[in-house]
Amino acid sequence: MSRSLTAEEAAEALGISVSSLYAYVSRGQIRSEAVPGSRRRRYDAADVQRLQSRRQLRRDPGRATREALHVDGLPVLESGLTLIADGRYRYRGHDATEWAQHATLEETAELLWGAPVPDDAPVATEPAWSDLVRDLAPLHTAARFQAYLSFAASADPSSYDLRPAGVRRSGARILRGLAAVAAHPAEDAPPCGDPVTDVLRRGWQDLDDSGVELVRAALVLCADHELNASAFTCRCVASAGASPYAAVTGALSALQGIKHGGHTELALAQLDEVLRGTAPRTLLGDALRQGKAASGFGHPLYPDGDPRARVLLDLVRKHRPYAPAWDAAQRTVEAGRDVLSEEPNLDLGLAVVARALDLPDHAPFSIFALGRTVGWIAHALEQYGSDRMIRPRASYVGPDPATAP
């Protein structure tokens, strides 16, 4: 169990007696485990929280609904893609950290999309590729991706084929096109049907086989993470009947936010400060003193540590143990545990991969976005299949019409 409570703590949280708690355990609603060397047991905090949410829903449906969209709120949509529980996450039942040890991004897409990635070549865009990437070069990475999607969508006559096979074709074209944009300017080559890691290998110079392994694993680990802000945005856009190109464009708008994928840039900047000689304890302490969130640490769904970061840091230690970035990462992680009492998260993991491999500054965000594109298309497929419009209701807190002038 990732977090556990004593019997007294669990009973108090639920407002029940300890004997009633035992009844919940016997019915399989709360998991427990023995405390070594004693006769006492500990009780799963996540199970207790789920029961709290259900009881709250029965007592106060309005409040439960208002809180449903928060991280700790009740689920709001059904999905068969990713399960996050017990400090782990799984793609369609497969432990994602184990899957990432061997699978390619394309194999992950096949798993999440329910069929192999189509072989359709990306469509030609206007202006020509070389002119397009030159015009996109000054933009932020997310904006480059979005601008490319706008051109690609206008050149794809089947972009509004929302049947599953059509969505997969569009998804393959989107993924391959974004990979080509991420690889530029090192490789001035238009989108092609090659695996994403091959495209990035050619574009991001000096990637040896072990470096490709690191990038491959990072892409797979980023593929999906349940109903985060970008995935929910993607589903909202898809639910309105917009094309997969529009759904991914909307998801990118959410991903670039500083509370989502935008944190990769802050984590990279923080790591660079350490590489320049600043003590990580000083950096993190300054962030606390200035009232800022320290980048690269903590995740509300993983109180005991983000498994994605653990895998990436283990792979850097395996493949780049003598890289200055690995030494900086170790010192930063130790400082995070000491100063913040937090474990590293995906943002720091991606930053360390980028610096250990000497990748471009945009690489952490690009890897995040390219990997997550596979998940966005999977969410779009589910949403188109449901044929339901996502239209939450607002809890009105404005002036009372009965008393307003």
N, C-alpha and C positions, 0 to 999 in steps of 0.2 A: 504494500500500500504506500502511496506517495506521502500522504499525511494521515495521522491517526489521532484519536482522542481517547481519553480515559472514559470509563463507563459513566462517571459523574458528569464529565464535560458533555458527552453526547446526549445524556438524558436531559441536562439543563438546556442545551441548545434546542431540543425538540419539545421542551416543556412537559416531559413525562417522567415517570418513575423509572428507576433502574430495572425493576422487574418487567416493566412494559418494554424497555429497551431490549431485554433478552427475548421477548416475544417477536420483535421485529427481526432479530438475528435468526431466530429459529425458522421464520418464514422466508429467509433469504433476502430480505430487503436491506439489511446492513451487514457488510462483511466485517469479520473480526479476525485477529490473529493473536496467538499467545505471546506474552512477554517472557523472553528467555529467563530462566532462573526464578520464576515466580508463578503463582497461580492466577495472576491477573491477565486481562486481555486488553487489547487496544482496538478501537473501532474506526472504520474508514470514514474520514471527514467528508469525502465527496458524496458518499451514500447518505450521510446525515444531511448534507446540504440539499440533495435532491428531495429528500422527504420534507425538509423545511419548505422548499419551494412549492411542493404539492399541497401542503397544509395551508400555506399562504394563499394559494389560488382558490382553495375552497372557502377560506374565510373572507378574502378580499379580492375578488376577481379583477376589479379595476386597478388596484395597486400592482398586482402581478403582471397585468398587461402592460402597464406603464413601464415596468422595469424589464420587460422581456428583451429589449434590444441592447441591454448592457452585457458586459462580458460574463457576469455571473447570473444573468437572467435565464428565464425559461427558453427552451428551443422554440424557434418561430417558423422553421421550414423543415420538411423532411428531405433527407439526402442519403444516398447510398454510397458516397464517395469516401469520406474520411471520418474515422472515429478517433476522438481524443479522450483518453481515459487512463487513469493510473500512471500518469507521468509519461505515457507513450502515445504515439499516434500511428494509425494504420490506414493504408490504402486498400479499400475493399477487402479488409480482413488480413492483409499482409502487413507485418510490422515494417513501417517505412524506413527505419534505420537499418534493418537487415536487408530490405529490398534495395536500398541505395548502395549496398556493398558490391552489387553486380549488375544491376539493371541500367539500361540506357534511358535517356529521356523519351525516346520513341517507344520503347517497351512500356514505359510508365504511361504514356499517352494511350497505348493500346489497352492497358489495364483499366484506366479511368474512363476512356471513351467507349469501351465495350466492343471494339473492332480495331483491326490494324490501321495504322496511319496511311491514308491514301497516297498513291504515288504521283498524283497530279502535280505538275510543275507550277510554281507561282506564276501569276499572270504578269504580263508586261505592263509597265506603268508609263504614263506621260507626265512630266518630261522623262527623257531617257535616264537610265540608272545613274550614270556618271554625273549628269546635271542635277539629278534629284539629291544625291548624297552630298554634293557640294553645297547645295542650298540649305540642307538640313544640318550641316556640320556645326554652325554656331549655336544651335539650340541645346537645351538641357536634354539629357538622355530620354526622359519620358516624353518630352515634346517631340523629339525626333521620331520616336516610335509612333506617336499619335499622328503626326503629319504624314508619315509613310502610309499608315493604315487608311488615311483619308484618300490618298492617291490610289492605293491598291484596291480599295472598295469600289471606287468609281470605274476602275478598269476591269472589274470582275462581274460579268453579267449574271453569274449564279450566286452572288453574295446574299440574296434574299431567299435562297432555297433553304427553308428551315426544317426540311425533313432530316432525319438523323444522318443519312449518307451525305446530304448536302452540307450540313453543319460540319461534319468531319473533314470534307474537302476544303471548306473555308478555313477550318482550324489548321489544317496542314499548311495551307498557303500563308496564313498569318504567322505561324511559328517560323517557317523558313524565311519569310521576308524579314521578320524582326531579327533573326539570327544574322542575316546579311547586314542589316543596319548596325547591329552591335559590333560586327567584325570590322566595319569601315572606321577609319581610313586606311588601316594597315593592309586591308585587302579590298581593292576596288573591283569587286566582282558582284554581279547581280544575284538575286536569290536563286537557289538551286535545290535539288532534291537530296543533297548529301545530309548525313546526320549532323545535328546541331554542333556536336563537339568537333567534328571535322572542320566545319566552317569557322568556328572560333579558333581552332588550332592554327589554321592558315592566317587568320586575321590577327590574332594575338601572338606575335612572334616569340620564338624561343620556348614554346611549350613542348617539353619532352613527354614521354609516355606517362610518367608518374604525375606530371602536371595535368595532363588530359584526364587522368583518373580522378584527380581532385575536383576538376571542373565538372566532370560527369556526375560525381556523387553530389556535389552542391546543387546542380540543376535538379536532380531527382528529389533531393530533400526539400526543395522549394516548390515542388509541383502543386501541392494543395495543402490547406490547413483549415479545413472545415469552413465555417461561415464568417470569415473575417470581413473587414470593411470592403476590400476590393472584390471579393467573391460575392458579397451581398449586392454591391453596386452592379456587378455583371449580371446577376440574376434579375435585378430590377429592370435593367435596360432590356434584357432578353424577354422578360415578361410582357413588355410593351409591344413586342413583335418587331423590334429593331434587329438588324443583321448581326451576325457574330463579330464583324468588324467594329460595329458600334458598341457592342457589349464589351469587347476587349479595350476599346478606346476609353470607355467609361471606367473600367476597372483600373486602367493606368492612371487616371485622374486621382483615384483614391490611393493607389499604391504610392504615388510620389509624395503624399502627405507626410509631414514630419512625425506623425504618430504611427505611421505604418512603414512602408519601405524606405521612406525618406531618412529614417534613422541610420540606414547603412552609410550614408555620407558622413554623418556625425561620428559614427563609430570609426570610420576610416580616418577622419581628421584627428580623432583622439589617439588612435594607434600611431599616426604619423608624429604626433607630439612626443610620444614615448620614444619612438625611433630617433627623434632629434635630441633626446637626452632629458626630457622632463620626467620627473618621477611620477609614476601612475597614481601613487597615493595623493600627491599634490593635485593632480588633475581632478581626481574624483572628489577630493575634499573641497576644491574650489567650486565644483559643480554644486555640491550640497550647500555651501555657504552662499552661493548666488541664487539659490532656489531653483536650480535647473535639474532636469532629470539626466542622470549620467547615462551615456549611450552605451549600448552593448551588454546591458545586464538586466536580468529579471524578466519574467513573463507571467502574466496573471494565470495562465492555464498550467504552468509548470513551476509550482513553488519550490520544487527540489532540483530545478535546473532544466534547461531546454535541451532535449535529446539531440536536436539538430546541431547545436553548437558542440556538444560532446563528440559527435561523429566527425565533424569538420576539424576540430582541434586535434583529435586523435590521428586523423589522416595527415595533417600538417606535420605532426610530430614524427610520423612514420616516414613521410616522403621528403620533408625539408627540415630535418632536425638541426642543421647548422645555419639555417637562415636567420638573419637578425630579427625578422618578424616573429619567429617562433620564440626567441628569448623575450622579445617585447610582449608577446602574448602571455607567456607564463607570468611575467611580473604584473601585467595588467589584471589577469585573472586573480592572482593572489591578493592584489590591492582591492579588487571588487569584493572579494569574500571578507576582507578585513574591515574595509571602510563602509561598505554598503550592506554587508551580509546577504549578498546576492550572487547567483551563479551567472555565467555568460550566456547570452542568447544568440539567436541566428545572426543578428546584425554584426556582432563582433566576430563570429565565425567566418562570415563572408569577407569581412575586412582583412582578417588574418590570411585567408586563402589568397586574396588579391595581392597583398604585399609579399607573401612568401613566394609567389609565382611571378612577381614583378609585372602584374597586369595593369592595364589602363585604369585611371581613377574611376571611370564609370563602371568598371567591371562588377563590383558588388551589387549595384542596383540592376545592371543588365542581367546578371545571372539570376537574381531574384525574379525579375520580370519575365525572362525567357522560361524559366522553370514554371512559374505560376501561370503562364499562358496556357499550359496544358490543363491545369486545374480550372481555369476560367472557362475554357471550351467545354470541359466536362460539366460544369455547373450550368452553362448555357444549354447543353443537351438535355439535362434534367428539366430545366425550366421550360424549354420549348415543348418537351414531352408532356408536362403537366397541363399546358394550355390554360394557365391561370394567371391573371394579372396580380402583381404584388401591389396592394394598395392599403397600407396601414391607416388607421384612424388616429387623429391627433387628440390628445387630452387637452381640451380648451381651458386656458387659464386667464383669458382676457377679461375685459369689462363685462359685467352681467348685463345682458340686454334689457332686463327688467328695470335696472336702475340707471342705465346709461342715458345721458341727455339726448 
